[in-house]
Amino acid sequence: MSKPIKIMVTSLISLTLVGVLTIVTLIYLDSTTSEASEPSIDDQVENSFVTDEITTDLIDGSYVKIKFRIVADEKSALEYLQKGEGFQLNNTIIKSLTVRESDDFRKGLEQIEESIKLKLNEILEDGLVTDVYIIEKVLQ
């Protein structure tokens, strides 16, 4: 082989190795950051609280008794929601629920949780509500 061909083959092999190492490094870093970004169950329990039981009527004449576990991303958001639990939090939840029908509580619980999460994030000054879980529900 001539000298230019040897240089070209060596360069191609070197570039291929650098590319493979870069891809492996990026995949490894991406998997570790995605695992770290998910809060553990202990973090969720620490940054959450359970609402009092809320009873409200629905648009179709039935009523629901319901409790939620609300998870925030930081302590300040959690404290703000707990301060407003007596009026602001309950008001927001009741307004979100009274426009629903009883079928929504049989088939669309995820949509109810998501809409309450969005409404609560609107009233927060700092932090975010990351999850809302329905933990008790009685529909009549």
C-alpha positions as a printed NumPy array, in Angstrom:
array([[  0.   ,   0.   ,   0.   ],
       [  1.093,   3.465,  -0.699],
       [  1.696,   5.986,   2.055],
       [ -1.405,   8.201,   1.289],
       [ -3.72 ,   5.181,   1.414],
       [ -2.259,   4.08 ,   4.788],
       [ -2.807,   7.601,   6.168],
       [ -6.393,   7.637,   4.858],
       [ -7.25 ,   4.208,   6.344],
       [ -5.676,   5.149,   9.681],
       [ -7.62 ,   8.416,   9.72 ],
       [-10.918,   6.645,   8.934],
       [-10.344,   4.078,  11.686],
       [ -9.468,   6.831,  14.178],
       [-12.556,   8.888,  13.283],
       [-14.779,   5.809,  13.535],
       [-13.426,   4.982,  17.001],
       [-13.928,   8.576,  18.186],
       [-17.501,   8.535,  16.816],
       [-18.359,   5.248,  18.518],
       [-16.908,   6.436,  21.835],
       [-18.883,   9.679,  21.571],
       [-22.138,   7.839,  20.9  ],
       [-21.564,   5.418,  23.794],
       [-20.749,   8.309,  26.137],
       [-23.873,  10.258,  25.119],
       [-26.111,   7.238,  25.582],
       [-24.624,   6.511,  29.001],
       [-24.959,  10.127,  30.179],
       [-28.523,  10.358,  28.885],
       [-29.621,   7.225,  30.744],
       [-28.1  ,   8.374,  34.033],
       [-29.679,  11.842,  33.852],
       [-33.126,  10.468,  33.02 ],
       [-32.93 ,   8.113,  35.992],
       [-31.842,  10.951,  38.258],
       [-34.63 ,  13.254,  37.064],
       [-37.36 ,  10.857,  38.202],
       [-38.103,  11.528,  41.872],
       [-38.023,   8.525,  44.141],
       [-41.096,   7.433,  46.066],
       [-39.524,   8.844,  49.237],
       [-39.116,  12.244,  47.569],
       [-42.72 ,  12.144,  46.386],
       [-44.001,  11.333,  49.866],
       [-41.832,  14.048,  51.405],
       [-43.041,  16.672,  48.916],
       [-46.73 ,  15.774,  49.014],
       [-49.806,  16.014,  51.162],
       [-53.31 ,  14.574,  51.225],
       [-56.262,  16.921,  50.911],
       [-59.262,  16.729,  53.176],
       [-62.252,  14.94 ,  51.73 ],
       [-64.018,  17.223,  49.265],
       [-67.694,  16.74 ,  48.459],
       [-69.25 ,  18.464,  45.475],
       [-72.111,  18.056,  43.048],
       [-71.559,  17.306,  39.391],
       [-73.212,  18.786,  36.335],
       [-75.473,  15.719,  35.864],
       [-76.927,  15.943,  39.396],
       [-74.824,  13.256,  41.053],
       [-72.14 ,  14.03 ,  43.605],
       [-68.658,  12.912,  44.441],
       [-66.617,  12.634,  47.626],
       [-62.961,  12.66 ,  46.737],
       [-59.454,  12.95 ,  48.221],
       [-56.231,  13.755,  46.436],
       [-52.517,  13.367,  47.078],
       [-50.797,  16.4  ,  45.613],
       [-47.07 ,  16.165,  44.835],
       [-44.962,  19.313,  44.35 ],
       [-41.428,  19.687,  43.06 ],
       [-40.218,  21.753,  46.012],
       [-41.085,  22.54 ,  49.61 ],
       [-42.123,  26.151,  48.964],
       [-44.839,  25.05 ,  46.515],
       [-46.074,  22.449,  48.967],
       [-46.21 ,  24.941,  51.831],
       [-48.071,  27.475,  49.672],
       [-50.701,  24.899,  48.734],
       [-51.092,  23.749,  52.332],
       [-51.639,  27.333,  53.488],
       [-54.397,  27.75 ,  50.93 ],
       [-55.912,  24.338,  51.541],
       [-58.892,  25.754,  53.389],
       [-60.051,  28.044,  50.619],
       [-57.819,  28.45 ,  47.567],
       [-56.987,  24.794,  46.985],
       [-60.519,  23.539,  47.663],
       [-62.006,  26.313,  45.529],
       [-59.802,  25.374,  42.58 ],
       [-60.624,  21.675,  42.918],
       [-64.363,  22.247,  43.294],
       [-64.445,  24.523,  40.248],
       [-62.661,  21.822,  38.239],
       [-65.014,  19.071,  39.39 ],
       [-68.443,  20.719,  39.18 ],
       [-68.271,  20.925,  35.376],
       [-67.723,  17.151,  35.128],
       [-70.234,  14.346,  34.716],
       [-70.32 ,  11.062,  36.617],
       [-68.982,   9.202,  33.552],
       [-65.784,  11.263,  33.808],
       [-65.176,   9.649,  37.204],
       [-65.544,   6.177,  35.741],
       [-63.517,   6.544,  32.559],
       [-61.448,   9.714,  32.698],
       [-59.653,   9.888,  36.028],
       [-56.34 ,  10.75 ,  34.353],
       [-57.928,  13.793,  32.689],
       [-59.353,  14.936,  36.025],
       [-55.951,  14.592,  37.697],
       [-54.251,  16.455,  34.843],
       [-56.774,  19.321,  34.807],
       [-56.456,  19.822,  38.568],
       [-52.661,  19.77 ,  38.258],
       [-52.811,  22.491,  35.594],
       [-55.228,  24.632,  37.636],
       [-53.079,  24.331,  40.766],
       [-49.971,  25.319,  38.827],
       [-51.789,  28.5  ,  37.781],
       [-52.197,  29.605,  41.4  ],
       [-48.671,  28.698,  42.52 ],
       [-46.144,  31.495,  42.895],
       [-43.06 ,  29.251,  43.197],
       [-42.549,  25.658,  42.139],
       [-44.838,  23.265,  40.329],
       [-47.332,  20.553,  41.089],
       [-45.778,  17.516,  39.438],
       [-48.513,  14.948,  40.121],
       [-52.056,  14.734,  41.404],
       [-53.345,  11.336,  42.491],
       [-56.934,  10.456,  43.34 ],
       [-56.617,   8.335,  46.466],
       [-60.28 ,   8.036,  47.504],
       [-63.428,   8.464,  45.464],
       [-67.105,   7.817,  46.148],
       [-69.532,   8.624,  43.363],
       [-73.295,   8.731,  43.957]])
